[in-house]
């Protein structure tokens, strides 16, 4: 298997996510510490996407402009960029 270039996925910043339906919180990817649903607005979109039943310890590799409070039930989410 050929080596892949992961340089675009290496974060130099991480913080606990405070979900909000109004405030922008841009991240390259998310870590979900406690299982549940995660509602996000993908970068370049205005439409929410809900990841249902995300298990604890999983990553969501998607550039997001918001992690919404509405419909997010997962806990201990960490945003990276």
C-alpha positions as CSV (number, residue, x, y, z in Angstrom):
1,X,0.0,0.0,0.0
2,X,1.3,3.4,-1.0
3,X,2.0,6.0,1.7
4,X,-0.6,8.8,1.8
5,X,0.0,12.4,2.4
6,X,-1.5,13.3,5.8
7,X,-0.1,16.8,6.1
8,X,-3.5,18.3,5.4
9,X,-4.9,16.4,8.4
10,X,-2.3,17.2,11.0
11,X,-3.7,19.8,13.4
12,X,-1.7,22.4,15.2
13,X,-4.6,23.6,17.3
14,X,-7.2,21.8,19.4
15,X,-9.9,23.0,21.8
16,X,-13.1,21.8,23.5
17,X,-16.1,22.6,21.3
18,X,-18.9,24.8,22.7
19,X,-21.8,24.0,20.5
20,X,-23.9,26.9,19.2
21,X,-26.6,27.4,16.6
22,X,-25.4,31.0,15.9
23,X,-21.6,31.3,16.6
24,X,-19.1,30.3,14.1
25,X,-16.7,27.6,15.2
26,X,-14.5,26.5,12.3
27,X,-12.6,23.2,12.5
28,X,-10.8,20.9,10.1
29,X,-12.0,17.8,11.9
30,X,-13.7,16.8,15.2
31,X,-13.0,14.2,17.9
32,X,-16.1,12.8,19.7
33,X,-15.3,11.8,23.2
34,X,-18.8,10.8,24.3
35,X,-21.2,9.0,22.0
36,X,-24.3,10.6,20.5
37,X,-25.4,12.7,17.5
38,X,-23.3,15.5,16.1
39,X,-24.9,18.3,14.0
40,X,-22.6,20.4,11.9
41,X,-22.7,22.9,9.1
42,X,-20.1,21.8,6.6
43,X,-17.7,24.5,5.3
44,X,-19.3,26.2,2.2
45,X,-22.8,25.1,3.0
46,X,-25.8,26.5,4.9
47,X,-27.5,23.1,5.5
48,X,-27.0,21.1,8.7
49,X,-25.7,17.5,8.5
50,X,-26.4,15.2,11.5
51,X,-24.1,12.3,12.2
52,X,-26.2,9.9,14.1
53,X,-25.1,7.6,16.9
54,X,-21.4,8.5,16.6
55,X,-19.5,6.1,19.0
56,X,-17.2,7.5,21.6
57,X,-13.6,7.8,20.4
58,X,-14.4,8.5,16.8
59,X,-13.2,11.3,14.5
60,X,-15.3,13.2,12.0
61,X,-13.0,14.3,9.1
62,X,-15.0,17.2,7.6
63,X,-14.3,20.9,7.5
64,X,-17.1,22.5,9.5
65,X,-18.1,26.2,10.0
66,X,-20.5,25.4,13.0
67,X,-21.1,22.6,15.5
68,X,-24.7,23.1,16.2
69,X,-26.3,22.9,19.7
70,X,-29.6,21.7,18.1
71,X,-29.5,18.0,17.5
72,X,-26.0,17.5,19.0
73,X,-26.2,15.0,21.9
74,X,-22.6,13.8,21.8
75,X,-20.3,15.1,24.6
76,X,-16.6,15.9,25.0
77,X,-16.2,17.1,21.4
78,X,-12.7,18.4,20.5
79,X,-12.2,20.6,17.4
80,X,-8.9,20.6,15.5
81,X,-7.5,22.9,12.9
